[in-house]
Amino acid sequence: MLERTPVPSDRKAFIASHIAQISEEQLLGHLESLVGVRHPVTAPEGLRAGGAYIAGQMKSFGLDLLEETIEGEHNERFVNLIGRESGGRSGKKILVIGAHYDTVAESPGADDNASGLAVMLEMARILAPLRGKLTPQFVAFSLEEEGFWEAITTRGRFAEIRSPSGGR
């Protein structure tokens, strides 16, 4: 279990010290692990492998992992992955930091969205041990490219949001 660190009152120095912890090596490692087709129809095994990598990283940062099952168009089951502070804290506001981990068909998804996932995972690594006024939850969304949008409410449950095109 990771020891939690309280946020000090000198915010500028605190923020600068954490920005200095950003690791190019970590970011590139995440990219190397995540770049590849992760599409629910053309490469469901890639999508599941990407999810397994993300889940493993979240756990390695000392986060509790929740899996929110969502159903695809053809009744397939996929998951949104939620990494949150171990034990959670009720009554605190939640800050959602998220990125989607599926890709369009036949795309390696480097820019859309392995790069976003790499940054989210690096943020999770750095922020997971901290305690502050907000509780960060790191969410890897599945099926974004298929028009499914899921979001976390302040109670830590998912609420469906309709996409602008009217899809789920």
Buried (B, 14 or more C-beta within 10 A) or exposed (E): EEEEEEEEEEEEEBEEEBEEEEEEEBBEBBBEBBBBBBBBEBBBEBBBBBBEBBBEBBEEBBBBBBEBEBEBEEEEEBBBBBBBBEEEEEEBEBBBBBBBBBBEEEBBBBEBBBBBBBBBBBBBBBBBEBEEEEBBBBBBBBBBBBBBBBEBEEEBEBEEEEEEEEEB
